[in-house]
């Protein structure tokens, strides 16, 4: 019943021969039963003792559309689909061409389709793959009670080399319990299996068939697990002690909640479906505050909404776990596709200094260990933990080796009951060397405290004092920086001068690429990072060598009127009128030009910051930024921009702030930061010739200005008549080389005394000086 449309497949290319196992894709329209057939095929492979992986792919439609089950089988563990597919079996061709990028074929591939459903799309045939026709729908109609997807299941099992008896046994467990259901299904599977013998070339699946025939169900029972990443994460959370879950359904994290709902009930836990993501994370914060380890699951849009509550958990030191199953973004993005798009948000997304734990599993099986470890770390360190999974791991189903059973000894540090005779009141946020303070469970006698988002002292009483803020910031950072995370921070495989560093679901593809490189004689090691925040092992030791500062991130301590601006404070003694002859106490000349105040400030800009590196003490500061040598690149670039160059508009904004009486100071208290920032050896002027001011409009009190500087007009008033060119006054001869911003009236009086005329302006417009 099969027809050949072109010659048989050409010899496989070298890359195909080196790819272990067999990759097969089942495709069709939504509702054709593609996923059902794929799940049965994967389960049959597991029963036969094989490793396998099935990735679900579908269109953006809620119902209908296109669907594809992407599978790969091997006698060795699998973490990715490989770089090519051996077979493409299409029940129909409705919108299947949209999977052309996800199903790479070559001349050694084979396409099998139903001729009654149309021809194979050109996006597949142009790859050179051989094409066969099989009328699956007609075969199914000839067997009453059967379906085309069962014919496709038998065909796929025959192409792979799975035992027919195993496939029929798995199908019997999955189909509906009816009188003629099993018989019709088995007949359809047998029909498809028989067609595979005529389609598949000899020897293609020999090693798969040999492994499947040699394995028995009894010998492999319990050694392999058939599981998804979401199910593994839920099981790891239960093993870690989670007993309360609140979440709002969102693709692709919904399956985790669906699995945990009955599992939690069986062990005495509770799952609540909240009205939105904000409610869900606030619910788990409240439950954890009450002493119950809690978790929520979401994806990128939900994590964006949860950031403020994550900051609350950091400030109140309440342990929670957020499982983020990442998908394509931004906004609604692509819910059914995988993307590592929340990495920056998870690691750097919270406001202020908010140290947290970010853990990324690197495989479907590792989702269990990573989530269990996240619960343990969150409880032990009293900090929120984010688990970065993704759609590939979360919704893909795989046959994996049973993960190791790991038990963590640590648990939450609780406060005992206190009696009236205790000398000191309970200090919930006690500052000590470890950074982890005893957390009282509500109702503990003598240990009542307030946990909110305001900064506080050791007793939890809100405080705006700089000393309390600095102490609590250091405490929250220190408890993570000083923790010994052991060898679980990353998986390091192999040895060699070349290292491939990766994280998350890309680890599987990177691992196979490294194995191919080793087969070619290249010594390569693989480093799959599991702990993304805090960064790296022995981080506290590196930080102590890099700087004497105690914080590893930017710290802002300012009054209500202070803010980061483009202007830094000048050194003491650097405000004399003759700046060209002034020297700092470090011996360096502060300025080399006197063309204009803005140019002089640009020439001194670099020196001011360098001076603070050398003489950090003894300067009045309203803004304090303490940095480390291992600063995040984004903040490093920001500070470099402040040090290196700012436009005239930013400089004018700084001048306006100074005129309002707002003083800003920038202090970088890190002697090693100079080399990290790579400050320029030659300063760039803040204002260049031709730059147009972007600031204030002059009025009667704003007529002052600098030489060769155009004044902006009040755009609310009509433009005045243009005056003829006038001779510029020689201000240097009259001792007015440095005019302050508040000397407008004095300058007007000086111009009037010299005989120059004031522009009358338009009716209703105040007079102003025109240069």
C-alpha positions in Angstrom: 0.0 0.0 0.0 3.0 2.3 0.1 4.1 4.3 -2.9 7.6 5.6 -3.7 7.8 9.2 -5.0 11.5 9.4 -5.4 14.6 7.3 -4.9 15.6 5.9 -1.6 17.5 7.9 1.0 21.1 8.7 0.4 23.8 7.7 2.8 23.7 9.6 6.0 26.1 12.4 6.5 28.8 12.3 9.1 26.9 14.4 11.7 23.9 12.1 11.3 26.0 9.0 11.9 27.5 10.5 15.0 24.1 11.4 16.5 23.1 8.5 18.8 19.6 7.1 18.7 16.7 7.8 16.3 14.7 11.0 16.1 11.1 10.9 14.8 8.4 13.5 14.5 4.6 12.9 14.5 2.7 15.8 13.1 -0.9 16.7 12.2 -3.7 19.1 12.9 -5.1 19.7 16.4 -7.4 16.9 17.4 -5.8 14.3 15.2 -4.4 12.5 18.2 -0.7 13.3 17.6 0.1 13.8 21.3 -1.8 10.7 22.3 0.2 8.6 19.9 3.5 10.2 20.9 2.8 9.5 24.6 2.0 5.9 23.9 5.2 5.5 21.8 7.3 7.0 24.6 5.8 4.8 27.2 6.3 1.8 25.0 10.0 2.7 24.7 10.3 3.0 28.5 8.7 -0.4 28.9 11.2 -1.8 26.4 14.1 -0.4 28.5 15.0 2.5 26.2 15.7 6.1 27.0 13.5 8.6 25.3 12.4 12.2 25.1 9.2 13.8 23.7 8.9 17.5 23.2 5.4 19.0 22.6 5.0 21.7 20.0 1.9 23.4 19.0 0.6 26.6 17.5 -0.8 29.7 19.3 -4.4 28.6 19.1 -6.3 27.6 22.2 -8.0 24.8 20.3 -7.2 23.2 16.9 -4.3 24.4 14.8 -1.2 22.4 14.2 0.5 20.0 16.6 3.7 17.9 16.6 5.2 15.4 19.0 9.0 15.5 18.6 10.6 12.3 19.9 14.1 10.8 20.2 15.0 7.3 21.4 18.4 5.8 22.4 20.0 3.2 24.5 21.8 6.1 26.3 20.3 8.9 28.4 19.0 11.8 26.3 18.6 15.5 27.1 17.9 17.0 23.7 16.4 16.2 20.3 19.6 16.3 18.3 20.3 18.3 15.2 18.3 16.3 12.7 15.3 14.0 12.4 15.3 10.5 10.8 11.6 10.3 10.2 8.6 12.6 9.8 5.2 10.9 10.0 2.3 13.3 9.2 -1.3 12.2 9.7 -2.3 15.3 7.7 -0.5 18.4 6.4 -2.7 21.1 7.9 -0.2 23.9 8.8 2.5 21.4 9.4 4.9 23.6 7.4 5.0 25.9 10.4 7.2 23.2 12.1 9.9 23.4 9.4 12.4 25.1 11.7 11.7 22.7 14.5 12.0 19.5 12.4 15.3 19.7 10.5 15.6 17.1 7.8 18.4 16.1 5.4 19.0 13.7 2.5 19.1 10.8 4.9 15.7 11.5 6.4 12.3 10.0 5.4 8.9 11.6 5.1 5.8 9.5 5.4 2.4 11.2 4.7 -1.2 10.4 3.7 -1.7 11.2 0.0 -5.4 11.9 0.6 -4.4 14.8 2.8 -2.3 16.6 0.2 1.3 16.7 -0.7 4.2 17.3 1.6 5.1 21.0 2.0 7.9 22.3 -0.1 9.7 23.4 3.1 10.3 19.7 3.9 10.8 18.2 0.4 13.5 20.7 -0.6 15.8 19.3 2.1 16.3 16.2 -0.2 14.5 13.8 2.2 12.9 10.7 0.6 9.1 10.7 0.5 6.7 7.7 1.0 2.9 7.7 0.9 0.7 5.7 3.3 -3.1 6.2 3.3 -3.5 6.1 7.1 -7.1 7.4 7.0 -8.2 4.7 4.6 -6.6 2.0 6.6 -8.3 3.2 9.8 -11.7 3.3 8.0 -11.2 -0.3 6.9 -11.0 -1.3 10.6 -14.2 -0.3 12.4 -13.6 1.5 15.7 -9.9 2.5 14.9 -8.3 5.8 14.3 -5.6 7.1 12.0 -3.3 8.0 14.9 -3.2 4.4 15.9 -2.0 3.4 12.4 0.7 6.1 12.8 1.6 4.7 16.2 2.2 1.3 14.7 4.1 2.7 11.8 6.4 4.8 14.1 7.0 1.8 16.4 8.0 -0.3 13.4 10.4 2.4 12.1 12.0 2.6 15.5 12.2 -1.1 16.1 10.1 -1.4 19.2 8.5 -4.8 20.0 5.0 -5.0 18.7 3.7 -6.8 21.8 5.0 -4.0 24.1 3.3 -1.3 22.0 -0.1 -3.2 22.0 0.2 -3.6 25.8 0.7 0.1 26.3 -2.1 1.0 24.0 -4.5 -1.4 25.8 -4.0 0.5 29.0 -4.6 3.9 27.4 -7.6 3.4 25.2 -11.2 3.6 26.4 -12.7 0.5 28.0 -15.2 -0.6 25.4 -16.2 -4.0 23.9 -14.4 -3.5 20.5 -11.9 -0.8 21.5 -8.8 -3.0 22.2 -9.3 -5.2 19.2 -9.8 -2.3 16.8 -6.8 -0.5 18.2 -4.6 -3.5 18.1 -5.6 -4.2 14.5 -4.7 -0.6 13.5 -1.3 -0.8 15.2 -0.6 -4.1 13.5 -1.5 -2.6 10.1 0.9 0.3 10.6 3.6 -1.9 12.0 3.4 -4.1 8.9 3.8 -1.1 6.6 7.0 0.0 8.5 8.9 -3.2 7.3 8.5 -2.1 3.7 9.3 1.6 4.4 12.3 1.5 6.7 15.7 0.6 5.2 17.4 -2.4 6.7 19.7 -1.9 9.6 18.6 1.7 10.4 17.1 0.8 13.8 19.2 -2.3 14.5 20.8 -1.1 17.7 17.5 0.2 19.0 15.7 -3.0 18.2 18.5 -5.1 19.8 18.3 -3.1 23.0 14.5 -3.3 23.1 14.4 -7.0 22.5 17.0 -7.7 25.1 15.3 -5.8 27.9 12.4 -7.2 29.9 9.8 -5.3 31.7 10.7 -6.9 35.0 14.4 -6.0 34.9 13.8 -2.3 34.1 10.8 -1.7 36.4 11.6 1.0 38.8 15.0 1.8 37.2 13.6 4.3 34.7 11.1 7.1 35.3 8.7 8.5 32.7 8.2 12.0 33.9 8.0 15.7 32.8 10.0 18.6 34.2 6.9 20.1 35.9 6.1 16.8 37.6 9.7 16.4 38.7 9.7 19.9 40.1 6.4 19.2 42.0 7.8 16.0 43.5 11.0 17.8 44.5 9.0 20.5 46.3 7.1 17.9 48.2 10.4 16.2 49.2 11.7 19.5 50.3 8.8 20.0 52.7 6.4 22.3 50.8 2.9 21.9 52.2 1.1 25.0 50.9 0.8 26.1 47.2 -1.0 29.1 45.9 -0.9 29.9 42.2 -2.7 31.3 39.2 -2.8 29.0 36.1 -0.5 30.1 33.3 1.1 28.2 30.4 3.5 26.4 30.7 3.4 26.1 34.5 -0.1 24.8 34.9 0.8 21.1 34.7 2.9 21.5 37.8 -0.1 22.8 39.7 -2.3 20.1 38.3 0.1 17.4 39.5 0.6 18.9 42.9 -3.1 19.4 43.7 -3.9 15.7 44.4 -0.4 15.0 45.7 -0.6 17.7 48.3 -4.0 16.5 49.4 -2.6 13.0 49.9 0.0 14.2 52.4 -2.1 16.8 54.2 -1.1 19.9 52.3 -3.3 22.5 50.6 -3.3 24.0 47.1 -5.3 27.2 46.5 -6.0 28.7 43.0 -5.6 32.5 43.6 -7.4 35.2 41.6 -4.1 36.4 40.1 -0.3 36.2 40.5 -0.2 39.1 43.0 -2.6 37.3 45.3 -0.8 34.0 45.0 2.6 35.2 46.0 1.1 37.2 48.9 -0.7 34.1 50.1 2.5 32.0 50.2 4.3 34.9 52.0 1.6 34.8 54.7 1.7 31.0 54.9 5.5 30.9 55.2 5.3 33.6 57.9 3.0 31.2 59.7 5.7 28.5 59.6 4.6 26.4 56.5 7.0 26.0 53.6 5.2 27.4 50.6 5.6 27.6 46.9 4.0 29.2 43.8 4.5 28.5 40.1 4.3 30.9 37.2 5.9 32.1 34.0 7.4 35.3 32.8 4.3 37.6 32.9 3.5 36.4 36.4 7.0 36.8 37.6 6.9 40.4 36.4 3.9 41.0 38.6 5.5 39.3 41.6 8.6 41.4 41.8 7.3 43.8 44.5 6.2 41.0 46.7 9.5 39.3 46.2 11.1 42.4 47.6 8.8 42.2 50.6 10.0 38.6 51.2 13.6 39.8 51.0 13.1 42.7 53.5 10.9 40.6 55.9 13.3 37.6 55.4 10.4 35.2 54.8 11.4 32.0 52.9 9.3 31.3 49.8 9.9 29.4 46.5 8.8 30.6 43.1 9.1 28.2 40.2 9.3 30.2 37.0 8.7 27.9 33.9 10.0 30.4 31.3 8.4 30.9 27.9 8.9 33.3 25.0 8.4 36.9 25.8 8.0 39.8 26.3 4.4 40.4 27.3 2.2 37.5 26.3 4.9 36.4 24.0 4.8 32.8 22.8 3.2 30.7 25.6 3.8 27.3 23.9 7.5 27.8 23.1 10.6 27.7 25.2 12.9 30.6 25.9 15.3 31.6 28.7 13.9 35.1 28.7 13.5 35.7 32.4 17.2 35.3 33.4 17.9 39.0 33.8 14.6 39.6 35.6 15.2 36.8 38.1 18.8 37.8 38.9 18.7 41.6 38.7 15.0 42.5 38.5 14.1 43.6 42.0 14.4 47.2 43.3 17.0 48.1 45.8 19.5 45.7 47.3 17.4 42.5 47.3 19.7 39.4 47.5 17.9 36.3 46.6 18.5 32.7 45.5 18.2 31.8 41.8 18.6 28.2 40.9 18.3 26.7 37.4 17.8 22.9 36.8 19.8 21.7 33.8 17.6 18.7 32.8 14.2 17.2 33.2 15.4 14.9 35.9 17.3 17.7 37.6 14.1 19.6 38.1 13.4 17.4 41.1 16.8 18.0 42.8 16.9 21.7 41.9 13.5 22.4 43.4 14.1 20.4 46.5 17.4 22.2 47.0 15.7 25.5 46.5 13.2 24.8 49.2 16.0 23.7 51.5 18.1 26.9 50.9 15.1 29.2 51.2 14.1 27.7 54.6 17.7 27.6 55.9 18.6 31.1 54.8 15.2 32.7 55.2 15.3 34.2 51.7 13.1 33.9 48.6 14.3 31.4 46.0 13.5 31.4 42.3 13.7 28.2 40.3 14.3 28.9 36.6 12.8 26.1 34.6 11.4 26.6 31.0 8.8 25.2 28.6 11.2 22.7 27.1 11.9 21.0 30.5 8.5 21.7 32.0 6.2 20.2 29.4 8.5 17.7 27.8 8.2 14.1 28.8 11.3 11.9 29.1 12.4 8.4 30.1 15.2 9.1 32.6 17.2 7.2 35.1 15.7 7.3 38.5 17.2 10.4 40.3 19.2 9.9 43.4 17.3 10.2 46.7 18.9 13.1 48.5 17.9 14.3 51.9 19.0 17.8 53.2 19.6 18.1 56.9 19.1 21.9 57.2 15.8 23.5 58.2 14.3 26.8 59.3 16.0 28.4 62.4 13.1 29.2 64.8 13.0 31.2 68.0 12.1 29.5 71.3 9.5 30.8 73.7 10.6 33.6 76.0 9.6 34.1 79.6 9.1 37.4 81.4 12.5 37.1 83.1 14.5 37.4 79.9 16.9 40.3 80.0 16.4 41.5 76.4 13.3 41.6 74.2 13.1 39.3 71.2 15.2 40.6 68.2 13.7 39.0 65.1 16.4 40.6 62.9 19.4 40.2 65.1 22.6 41.2 63.4 25.2 38.5 63.9 28.0 36.9 62.0 25.9 34.3 60.2 23.2 36.8 59.1 20.4 34.2 59.8 18.3 35.3 62.8 15.8 33.1 64.7 12.4 33.4 63.1 9.5 33.1 65.6 6.3 31.3 64.6 3.2 33.4 65.3 1.9 32.6 68.7 5.3 31.9 70.3 5.2 33.4 73.8 7.3 36.5 74.2 8.4 36.5 70.5 5.9 38.8 68.8 7.3 41.0 66.0 6.3 43.0 62.9 7.3 41.7 59.5 6.7 44.3 56.7 8.5 46.0 53.8 9.8 49.0 55.8 13.4 49.1 56.8 13.7 48.2 60.5 16.0 47.7 63.4 16.9 44.4 65.0 13.5 44.2 66.8 11.5 44.8 63.6 10.5 48.4 64.5 10.5 50.6 61.3 13.5 52.8 61.1 14.9 55.3 58.6 18.2 55.6 60.2 21.3 55.1 58.1 22.9 52.8 60.7 19.9 50.4 60.8 19.6 50.4 57.0 23.3 49.7 56.5 23.3 46.9 59.1 20.2 45.2 57.7 21.5 45.4 54.2 24.8 43.9 55.2 23.0 41.2 57.2 20.8 40.1 54.3 23.7 40.0 51.8 26.1 38.4 54.2 23.9 35.3 54.9 24.0 34.4 51.2 27.6 35.4 50.5 29.0 33.4 53.4 27.0 30.2 52.7 29.0 27.2 51.4 26.8 25.8 48.7 29.1 22.8 48.1 29.5 21.1 44.8 25.9 21.5 43.7 26.5 25.1 42.5 27.4 23.6 39.1 27.9 20.3 37.3 31.5 20.1 35.9 32.2 17.3 33.5 35.5 16.5 31.8 38.8 18.4 31.8 40.7 20.5 29.3 41.9 24.0 28.5 38.5 24.8 26.8 35.4 25.2 28.9 31.8 25.5 27.7 29.7 27.3 30.3 26.0 27.0 30.1 22.9 26.7 32.2 19.3 25.4 32.1 17.9 23.3 29.2 20.7 24.3 26.9 23.0 22.0 28.9 21.7 18.9 27.0 22.7 20.3 23.6 26.0 21.6 25.0 26.8 18.2 26.5 26.3 16.4 23.2 28.4 19.0 21.4 31.2 18.5 24.0 31.0 14.7 23.5 31.4 15.1 19.8 34.4 17.4 20.3 36.0 14.8 22.6 35.4 12.2 19.9 37.5 14.4 17.6 40.3 14.5 20.1 39.5 18.0 21.5 39.9 18.3 25.3 36.8 20.2 26.5 35.1 20.5 29.8 31.5 21.4 30.4 30.3 23.7 33.2 26.6 23.8 33.8 25.8 26.4 36.4 22.9 25.5 38.7 23.3 28.4 41.2 22.9 31.7 39.4 22.5 33.9 42.4 24.5 34.5 44.5 27.2 34.1 41.8 29.7 31.3 41.9 31.5 29.3 44.5 33.7 30.8 47.3 32.2 34.2 46.4 32.9 35.6 49.9 36.6 34.8 49.6 36.9 36.6 46.3 35.0 39.6 47.5 37.2 39.9 50.6 40.3 40.1 48.3 38.7 42.5 45.9 37.6 45.1 48.5 37.2 46.0 52.1 33.6 47.0 51.5 31.0 44.6 52.9 28.3 44.9 50.3 28.5 43.3 46.8 25.9 45.4 45.1 25.1 49.1 44.7 24.0 50.8 47.9 22.0 54.0 48.0 21.8 56.0 51.1 20.3 59.4 50.5 18.1 62.1 52.0 14.7 62.7 50.5 16.0 65.4 48.2 19.1 63.6 47.0 19.3 61.6 43.8 21.9 60.3 41.4 22.9 63.2 39.1 25.6 63.7 36.6 27.7 66.0 38.8 30.1 64.9 41.5 31.3 67.1 44.3 34.5 68.9 44.1 37.4 68.3 46.5 37.9 70.6 49.4 39.7 73.7 48.4 38.9 73.3 44.7 36.4 76.2 44.4 38.8 79.1 44.1 38.4 81.5 41.3 41.8 80.6 39.8 41.2 76.9 39.2 44.1 76.6 36.8 46.6 77.0 39.7 44.8 74.9 42.3 46.2 71.6 43.2 44.6 68.9 45.3 46.4 67.5 48.3 47.3 64.5 46.2 49.4 66.8 44.0 47.4 66.5 40.9 46.3 69.6 39.0 42.5 70.0 39.1 41.9 71.8 35.9 43.9 72.8 32.8 41.5 75.2 31.0 39.6 78.3 31.8 37.5 78.7 28.6 34.2 78.2 30.4 32.9 76.8 33.6 31.4 73.8 31.9 34.7 73.0 30.2 36.6 73.4 33.4 34.1 71.1 35.2 34.6 68.5 32.4 38.4 68.7 32.8 38.1 68.2 36.5 35.4 65.5 36.3 37.8 62.6 36.1 40.0 64.0 38.8 37.1 64.3 41.3 36.3 60.7 41.1 39.9 59.6 41.1 40.5 61.8 44.1 37.7 59.9 45.9 39.4 56.6 45.2 42.6 57.9 46.8 41.0 59.9 49.7 37.7 58.3 50.3 37.5 59.5 53.9 36.9 63.1 55.0 34.3 64.1 52.4 30.8 65.0 53.2 28.4 62.6 51.3 24.7 62.5 50.8 24.8 59.6 48.4 27.0 56.6 49.1 27.6 53.9 46.5 29.7 51.0 47.6 30.8 48.6 44.9 32.9 45.4 44.5 35.3 44.3 41.9 32.8 41.6 40.8 30.1 44.2 40.2 27.3 43.3 37.7 28.2 44.6 34.2 25.1 46.8 33.9 25.9 48.8 37.0 29.6 48.9 36.0 28.6 50.5 32.7 26.3 52.9 34.4 29.0 54.2 36.8 31.5 54.3 34.0 29.1 56.5 32.1 28.8 58.9 35.1 32.6 59.1 35.4 33.4 59.3 31.7 31.0 61.6 29.9 27.8 63.4 30.3 26.1 65.8 27.9 25.5 69.5 28.3 21.8 68.8 29.1 22.7 66.6 32.0 25.2 69.2 33.2 22.6 71.9 33.1 20.1 69.7 35.0 22.8 69.4 37.7 23.2 73.1 37.8 19.5 73.7 38.3 19.5 71.2 41.2 22.4 73.1 42.8 20.5 76.4 42.4 17.6 74.8 44.3 19.9 74.0 47.2 20.2 70.3 46.5 23.7 69.0 47.1 24.6 65.6 45.6 27.8 63.7 46.4 29.1 60.5 45.0 31.6 58.4 47.0 33.0 55.2 45.6 34.5 53.4 48.6 36.5 50.8 46.8 40.2 51.1 46.2 40.1 48.4 43.6 37.3 49.8 41.5 39.5 52.1 39.5 41.0 49.3 37.5 37.7 47.6 37.1 36.0 50.6 35.6 39.0 51.3 33.3 38.6 55.1 33.7 39.8 57.2 30.8 43.2 58.8 31.2 42.1 62.0 29.4 38.9 63.7 30.5 36.2 64.6 27.9 34.5 68.0 28.2 31.0 68.0 29.4 29.9 70.5 26.8 31.1 70.6 23.2 30.9 73.4 20.7 27.5 73.2 19.0 25.8 71.5 21.9 22.4 73.1 22.5 21.3 73.7 26.1 18.3 71.6 27.1 17.2 73.5 30.2 15.5 76.5 31.7 13.9 79.5 30.0 15.3 82.8 31.2 13.2 85.3 32.9 13.9 88.6 34.7 16.0 86.7 37.3 17.6 84.3 34.9 19.4 86.7 32.5 22.8 85.5 33.7 24.8 83.0 31.8 28.2 82.0 30.4 30.2 83.4 27.6 29.2 82.1 24.1 26.2 80.4 25.5 22.8 80.8 23.8 19.9 81.3 26.1 16.6 79.5 25.5 13.4 81.6 25.2 10.2 81.2 27.0 8.2 79.3 24.4 4.9 80.4 25.9 5.5 83.9 24.7 5.9 85.3 21.1 9.4 85.7 19.8 10.8 89.3 20.1 12.2 91.2 17.2 15.8 90.3 16.4 18.2 93.0 17.4 21.2 94.0 15.2 24.5 92.4 16.2 26.2 94.2 19.2 29.7 94.2 20.5 30.3 91.6 23.2 31.3 93.1 26.5 34.8 92.2 27.7 33.7 90.5 31.0 37.2 89.3 31.8 38.5 93.0 31.9 35.8 93.8 34.4 36.5 90.8 36.7 33.4 88.8 35.9 34.9 85.6 34.5 32.8 83.3 36.8 29.2 84.5 37.1 26.9 82.5 39.4 23.5 81.4 38.3 21.9 84.0 40.6 23.8 87.0 39.1 21.4 87.8 36.3 20.2 91.2 37.7 23.8 92.2 38.5 24.8 91.4 34.9 21.8 93.4 33.5 22.9 96.4 35.6 26.5 96.0 34.4 25.3 95.9 30.7 23.1 99.0 31.3 26.1 100.8 32.9 28.2 100.0 29.8 25.6 101.5 27.5 24.2 98.4 25.9 20.5 98.2 25.4 18.0 95.7 26.7 15.7 94.1 24.2 12.1 95.4 24.8 10.7 92.0 23.7 7.2 91.3 22.7 4.2 92.8 24.6 3.8 91.2 28.0 7.3 89.6 27.8 9.9 90.4 30.5 13.1 92.0 29.2 16.1 89.7 28.8 19.7 90.0 27.8 20.5 89.0 24.2 24.2 88.1 23.5 
